[in-house]
């Protein structure tokens, strides 16, 4: 049902824009956008990779720098949502905290580079916020992992084609 809704919505815009938008969403990211764009929309693989990486990178800065501001606003105006936001951070910390303790920033890259559900940009950025990583280390690591996972997904898509 949800997948059909995404396809129907994404099909109503030009394929290049649908690729960017699907890549930017937390549920789909590049792991779904790349196969859809290459296999269903028949876009050129190098073009798809560039679009998907652009779309996947869009939420990095707003989430990284905006999460604290959103939480502060929620404390003042929507107290009910603070618990949900804190659970989101705690979940990201649980998913990645042990890996970071063991491997540092390299762990963040590896975490990002694994094309499994829940290991995308959104989770990695939330984990970086939860671990209070400096942006100078976290954002390049997330970007590097994002490019690696995009290349892996594109490669698997091309093999499956």
Backbone as JSON, one array per atom type, in Angstrom:
{
  "sequence": "XXXXXXXXXXXXXXXXXXXXXXXXXXXXXXXXXXXXXXXXXXXXXXXXXXXXXXXXXXXXXXXXXXXXXXXXXXXXXXXXXXXXXXXXXXXXXXXXXXXXXXXXXXXXXXXXXXXXXXXXXXXXXXXXXXXXXXXXXXXXXXXXXXXXXXXXXXXXXXXXX",
  "N": [[0.82, -1.19, 0.0], [1.82, 1.35, 0.93], [4.12, 1.49, -0.63], [2.99, 1.48, -3.18], [1.68, 3.92, -3.06], [3.9, 5.68, -2.92], [5.05, 5.15, -5.46], [3.0, 5.97, -7.16], [2.78, 8.68, -6.48], [5.43, 9.56, -7.04], [5.52, 9.05, -9.75], [4.02, 11.03, -10.82], [5.5, 13.26, -11.24], [8.26, 14.69, -13.14], [10.66, 12.16, -14.12], [13.39, 12.67, -13.32], [13.08, 14.46, -11.23], [11.49, 12.96, -9.54], [13.33, 11.0, -8.83], [15.17, 12.48, -7.3], [13.47, 13.35, -5.22], [12.52, 10.9, -4.12], [14.95, 9.95, -3.19], [15.5, 11.72, -1.16], [13.66, 11.19, 0.81], [13.02, 9.65, 4.02], [12.19, 6.96, 4.15], [12.62, 5.75, 1.69], [15.04, 6.69, 0.4], [18.22, 6.53, -1.36], [18.39, 3.84, -1.8], [16.02, 2.81, -2.8], [15.31, 4.66, -4.71], [17.28, 4.61, -6.75], [17.11, 1.96, -8.05], [14.42, 2.19, -8.99], [14.53, 4.44, -10.68], [16.39, 3.62, -12.63], [15.44, 1.08, -13.54], [12.61, 1.28, -13.85], [12.02, 3.88, -14.78], [13.87, 4.15, -16.71], [16.17, 5.81, -16.8], [19.47, 7.14, -17.39], [22.15, 5.38, -15.91], [24.57, 6.77, -14.77], [23.54, 9.38, -14.56], [21.34, 8.94, -12.9], [22.69, 8.16, -10.57], [23.98, 10.58, -9.85], [21.73, 12.25, -9.44], [20.43, 10.85, -7.37], [22.34, 10.94, -5.31], [22.47, 13.67, -4.86], [19.79, 14.17, -4.03], [19.72, 12.5, -1.76], [21.55, 13.74, -0.15], [20.34, 16.14, 0.5], [18.76, 16.3, 2.99], [20.74, 16.26, 4.99], [22.2, 18.55, 6.16], [20.01, 20.23, 7.13], [18.84, 18.43, 9.02], [20.97, 17.8, 10.73], [21.77, 20.31, 11.82], [19.33, 21.37, 12.49], [17.87, 19.75, 14.22], [18.24, 20.09, 17.01], [17.18, 22.64, 17.33], [14.52, 22.21, 16.58], [13.76, 20.44, 18.61], [14.04, 22.12, 20.86], [12.09, 24.04, 20.26], [9.86, 22.37, 20.35], [9.82, 21.7, 23.06], [8.89, 24.06, 24.15], [6.44, 24.55, 22.8], [5.11, 22.23, 21.96], [4.95, 20.01, 23.86], [4.22, 17.32, 24.02], [5.48, 16.13, 21.85], [8.16, 15.98, 22.44], [8.98, 13.69, 23.82], [8.71, 11.77, 21.8], [10.65, 12.71, 19.97], [12.95, 12.43, 21.54], [12.95, 9.63, 21.82], [13.46, 8.95, 19.19], [16.1, 9.88, 18.87], [17.34, 8.28, 20.83], [16.94, 5.74, 19.75], [18.48, 5.89, 17.41], [20.97, 6.22, 18.59], [21.25, 3.77, 19.93], [21.32, 2.06, 17.71], [23.72, 2.72, 16.48], [25.65, 3.51, 18.34], [27.44, 1.61, 19.67], [29.02, 0.71, 17.54], [30.25, 3.11, 16.86], [31.73, 3.64, 19.16], [33.56, 1.57, 18.96], [34.76, 1.83, 16.37], [34.91, 4.53, 15.65], [34.76, 7.38, 13.48], [35.07, 5.98, 11.11], [33.4, 3.85, 11.55], [30.94, 5.09, 11.24], [30.95, 5.61, 8.51], [31.01, 2.97, 7.5], [28.63, 1.99, 8.61], [26.81, 3.56, 7.2], [27.35, 2.66, 4.62], [26.25, 0.18, 4.3], [23.72, -1.35, 2.62], [21.07, -1.67, 3.99], [17.72, -1.6, 5.33], [17.07, 1.18, 7.42], [19.66, 2.04, 7.76], [20.39, 4.39, 6.61], [20.93, 7.8, 5.44], [19.31, 9.49, 7.05], [19.11, 8.11, 9.55], [21.84, 7.92, 10.17], [22.57, 10.63, 10.43], [20.95, 11.37, 12.58], [22.06, 9.67, 14.49], [24.63, 10.77, 14.64], [23.97, 13.26, 15.72], [22.87, 12.4, 18.15], [25.14, 11.3, 19.31], [26.6, 13.51, 19.61], [28.54, 14.33, 17.75], [31.08, 16.28, 16.17], [30.28, 18.47, 13.5], [32.2, 18.74, 11.52], [33.47, 16.32, 11.34], [31.41, 14.44, 11.21], [29.63, 15.03, 9.01], [31.23, 14.83, 6.56], [31.85, 12.07, 6.79], [29.32, 10.86, 6.71], [28.51, 11.67, 4.17], [30.45, 10.36, 2.6], [29.88, 7.63, 3.18], [27.29, 7.61, 2.14], [27.77, 7.96, -0.61], [29.16, 5.61, -1.14], [27.22, 3.6, -0.56], [25.35, 4.3, -2.47], [26.76, 3.69, -4.82], [27.04, 0.93, -4.49], [24.34, 0.09, -4.52], [23.63, 0.95, -7.09], [25.37, -0.64, -8.61], [24.43, -3.26, -7.98], [21.87, -3.0, -8.98], [22.41, -2.68, -11.7], [23.58, -5.15, -12.25], [21.4, -6.79, -11.82], [19.75, -6.04, -13.84]],
  "CA": [[0.0, 0.0, 0.0], [2.68, 2.53, 1.03], [4.99, 1.48, -1.8], [2.15, 1.9, -4.31], [1.47, 5.36, -2.89], [5.14, 6.33, -3.32], [5.2, 5.05, -6.91], [1.98, 6.8, -7.79], [3.18, 10.06, -6.26], [6.68, 9.83, -7.75], [5.27, 8.98, -11.18], [3.3, 12.22, -11.24], [6.48, 14.32, -11.5], [9.27, 14.19, -14.09], [11.5, 11.12, -13.51], [14.59, 13.19, -12.66], [12.65, 15.06, -9.96], [11.06, 11.84, -8.71], [14.55, 10.37, -8.3], [15.67, 13.35, -6.23], [12.52, 13.34, -4.09], [12.56, 9.58, -3.46], [16.24, 9.84, -2.49], [15.5, 12.59, 0.01], [12.72, 10.69, 1.82], [13.66, 8.71, 4.95], [11.78, 5.56, 3.97], [13.1, 5.22, 0.42], [16.41, 7.11, 0.17], [18.76, 6.1, -2.65], [18.26, 2.4, -1.92], [14.87, 2.53, -3.65], [15.27, 5.62, -5.82], [18.16, 4.2, -7.84], [16.49, 0.91, -8.88], [13.21, 2.68, -9.65], [14.9, 5.35, -11.77], [17.08, 2.88, -13.7], [14.66, -0.03, -14.08], [11.25, 1.65, -14.23], [11.97, 5.14, -15.53], [14.86, 4.01, -17.79], [17.14, 6.91, -16.83], [20.87, 6.75, -17.51], [22.72, 5.08, -14.58], [25.38, 7.83, -14.17], [22.63, 10.49, -14.25], [20.58, 8.51, -11.72], [23.59, 8.22, -9.41], [24.15, 11.99, -9.46], [20.46, 12.74, -8.89], [20.17, 10.18, -6.09], [23.26, 11.46, -4.29], [22.0, 15.02, -4.56], [18.58, 14.06, -3.22], [20.03, 11.87, -0.48], [22.32, 14.71, 0.65], [19.52, 17.31, 0.86], [18.36, 16.43, 4.4], [21.85, 16.16, 5.95], [22.45, 19.81, 6.88], [18.86, 20.63, 7.95], [18.63, 17.55, 10.18], [22.1, 17.91, 11.66], [21.76, 21.59, 12.53], [17.99, 21.76, 12.87], [17.22, 18.87, 15.18], [18.25, 20.71, 18.34], [16.24, 23.77, 17.3], [13.17, 21.64, 16.57], [13.49, 19.92, 19.95], [13.85, 23.28, 21.76], [10.77, 24.6, 19.95], [8.87, 21.41, 20.83], [9.74, 21.82, 24.52], [8.08, 25.25, 24.48], [5.14, 24.65, 22.15], [4.48, 20.93, 21.71], [5.61, 19.14, 24.85], [3.89, 15.93, 23.7], [6.37, 15.59, 20.82], [9.53, 15.87, 22.94], [9.23, 12.28, 24.13], [8.9, 11.1, 20.52], [11.95, 13.14, 19.45], [13.98, 11.79, 22.36], [12.98, 8.22, 21.45], [14.12, 8.89, 17.89], [17.54, 10.01, 19.13], [17.79, 7.1, 21.58], [16.96, 4.61, 18.81], [19.65, 6.09, 16.55], [22.14, 5.98, 19.43], [21.32, 2.32, 20.13], [21.69, 1.41, 16.45], [25.06, 3.03, 16.02], [26.56, 3.87, 19.42], [28.5, 0.62, 19.92], [29.94, 0.75, 16.39], [31.06, 4.33, 16.94], [32.69, 3.45, 20.24], [34.58, 0.64, 18.49], [35.45, 2.2, 15.12], [34.97, 5.97, 15.44], [34.11, 7.9, 12.28], [35.07, 4.91, 10.12], [32.18, 3.09, 11.82], [29.82, 5.82, 10.65], [31.02, 5.36, 7.07], [30.62, 1.57, 7.26], [27.2, 1.93, 8.94], [26.1, 4.16, 6.07], [27.63, 1.95, 3.37], [25.52, -1.09, 4.25], [22.39, -1.03, 2.08], [19.95, -2.3, 4.69], [16.76, -0.62, 5.86], [17.42, 1.78, 8.7], [21.08, 2.42, 7.84], [20.57, 5.46, 5.64], [21.37, 9.15, 5.82], [18.51, 10.02, 8.16], [19.53, 7.45, 10.78], [23.23, 8.29, 10.44], [22.6, 12.01, 10.92], [20.39, 11.35, 13.94], [23.07, 9.04, 15.35], [25.68, 11.77, 14.84], [23.42, 14.24, 16.66], [22.75, 11.73, 19.46], [26.49, 11.1, 19.85], [27.21, 14.84, 19.7], [29.73, 14.38, 16.9], [31.25, 17.58, 15.52], [29.85, 18.41, 12.1], [33.36, 18.65, 10.64], [33.79, 14.9, 11.19], [30.22, 13.64, 10.92], [29.05, 15.26, 7.68], [32.01, 14.16, 5.52], [31.72, 10.61, 6.93], [27.98, 10.5, 6.22], [28.54, 11.85, 2.72], [31.27, 9.28, 2.05], [29.06, 6.41, 3.28], [26.16, 7.76, 1.22], [28.29, 7.72, -1.97], [29.49, 4.18, -1.24], [25.99, 2.81, -0.64], [24.77, 4.59, -3.78], [27.5, 2.92, -5.82], [26.68, -0.48, -4.29], [22.96, -0.11, -5.01], [23.65, 1.08, -8.56], [26.02, -1.84, -9.14], [23.51, -4.39, -7.86], [20.78, -2.74, -9.93], [22.9, -2.95, -13.06], [23.74, -6.6, -12.37], [20.06, -7.38, -11.87], [19.06, -5.61, -15.05]],
  "C": [[0.87, 1.26, 0.0], [3.58, 2.63, -0.19], [4.21, 1.94, -3.03], [1.89, 3.41, -4.25], [2.71, 6.14, -3.32], [5.3, 6.31, -4.84], [4.21, 5.95, -7.63], [2.35, 8.28, -7.66], [4.41, 10.42, -7.07], [6.47, 9.81, -9.26], [4.54, 10.21, -11.7], [4.22, 13.41, -11.51], [7.48, 13.8, -12.53], [10.2, 13.19, -13.4], [12.74, 11.65, -12.8], [14.23, 13.78, -11.31], [12.16, 13.97, -9.0], [12.24, 11.12, -8.08], [15.11, 11.18, -7.14], [14.77, 13.26, -5.0], [12.51, 12.0, -3.36], [13.85, 9.41, -2.67], [16.26, 10.66, -1.21], [14.59, 12.08, 1.13], [13.37, 9.65, 2.73], [13.33, 7.25, 4.71], [12.42, 4.95, 2.72], [14.59, 5.47, 0.2], [16.91, 6.58, -1.17], [18.59, 4.6, -2.87], [17.04, 1.99, -2.76], [14.85, 3.43, -4.88], [16.11, 5.16, -7.01], [17.55, 3.06, -8.66], [15.24, 1.38, -9.63], [13.58, 3.53, -10.86], [15.56, 4.61, -12.93], [16.15, 1.86, -14.35], [13.27, 0.39, -14.58], [11.21, 2.89, -15.13], [13.01, 5.19, -16.64], [15.8, 5.22, -17.92], [18.55, 6.35, -16.9], [21.47, 6.51, -16.13], [23.63, 6.17, -14.0], [24.53, 9.05, -13.75], [21.83, 10.17, -12.99], [21.44, 8.61, -10.46], [23.75, 9.66, -8.93], [22.87, 12.55, -8.83], [20.19, 12.15, -7.51], [21.08, 10.7, -4.99], [22.88, 12.88, -3.9], [20.78, 14.97, -3.65], [18.84, 13.49, -1.84], [20.77, 12.84, 0.45], [21.46, 15.88, 1.14], [19.16, 17.39, 2.35], [19.51, 16.49, 5.41], [22.0, 17.42, 6.79], [21.23, 20.22, 7.72], [18.63, 19.75, 9.18], [19.73, 17.77, 11.2], [22.01, 19.2, 12.48], [20.37, 21.99, 13.02], [17.35, 20.93, 13.96], [17.14, 19.5, 16.57], [17.26, 21.87, 18.4], [14.79, 23.27, 17.32], [12.81, 21.11, 17.96], [13.25, 21.05, 20.95], [12.48, 23.92, 21.53], [9.68, 23.69, 20.51], [8.72, 21.48, 22.35], [8.85, 22.99, 24.93], [6.64, 25.16, 23.97], [4.41, 23.32, 21.95], [5.14, 19.87, 22.59], [5.38, 17.66, 24.55], [4.88, 15.32, 22.71], [7.81, 15.39, 21.3], [9.89, 14.41, 23.22], [9.48, 11.5, 22.84], [10.26, 11.44, 19.93], [13.1, 12.49, 20.23], [14.09, 10.29, 22.06], [13.69, 8.01, 20.11], [15.64, 8.96, 18.05], [18.08, 8.77, 19.84], [17.89, 5.88, 20.67], [18.19, 4.7, 17.91], [20.93, 5.81, 17.33], [22.34, 4.49, 19.66], [21.81, 1.61, 18.88], [23.16, 1.58, 16.14], [26.08, 3.25, 17.12], [27.71, 2.91, 19.64], [29.52, 0.6, 18.78], [30.84, 1.98, 16.46], [32.12, 4.2, 18.02], [33.86, 2.58, 19.78], [35.42, 1.21, 17.35], [35.55, 3.71, 14.86], [34.24, 6.37, 14.16], [34.08, 6.86, 11.17], [33.81, 4.03, 10.3], [30.96, 3.76, 11.23], [29.78, 5.61, 9.14], [30.53, 3.95, 6.75], [29.13, 1.39, 7.53], [26.38, 2.44, 7.77], [26.21, 3.31, 4.81], [26.9, 0.61, 3.25], [24.09, -0.8, 3.77], [21.25, -1.83, 2.7], [18.97, -1.24, 5.13], [17.21, -0.1, 7.22], [18.88, 2.16, 8.84], [21.38, 3.57, 6.88], [21.02, 6.78, 6.26], [20.62, 9.65, 7.04], [18.95, 9.42, 9.49], [20.96, 7.85, 11.16], [23.33, 9.71, 10.99], [22.04, 12.07, 12.34], [21.36, 10.71, 14.92], [24.2, 10.03, 15.64], [25.23, 12.86, 15.82], [23.35, 13.64, 18.06], [24.11, 11.56, 20.12], [27.26, 12.42, 20.01], [28.53, 14.93, 18.94], [29.87, 15.78, 16.3], [30.91, 17.46, 14.04], [31.02, 18.24, 11.14], [33.79, 17.19, 10.41], [32.58, 14.1, 10.71], [29.74, 13.81, 9.48], [29.9, 14.65, 6.57], [31.9, 12.63, 5.58], [30.37, 10.14, 6.39], [27.94, 10.61, 4.7], [29.32, 10.73, 2.04], [30.49, 7.96, 2.06], [27.89, 6.43, 2.31], [26.61, 7.47, -0.22], [28.62, 6.24, -2.17], [28.22, 3.35, -1.39], [25.3, 3.07, -1.97], [25.44, 3.79, -4.88], [27.17, 1.43, -5.71], [25.3, -0.76, -4.86], [22.9, -0.01, -6.53], [24.28, -0.15, -9.19], [25.11, -3.06, -9.1], [22.35, -4.23, -8.82], [21.2, -3.08, -11.35], [23.12, -4.44, -13.27], [22.39, -7.3, -12.53], [19.29, -7.04, -13.12], [19.32, -6.62, -16.1]]
}
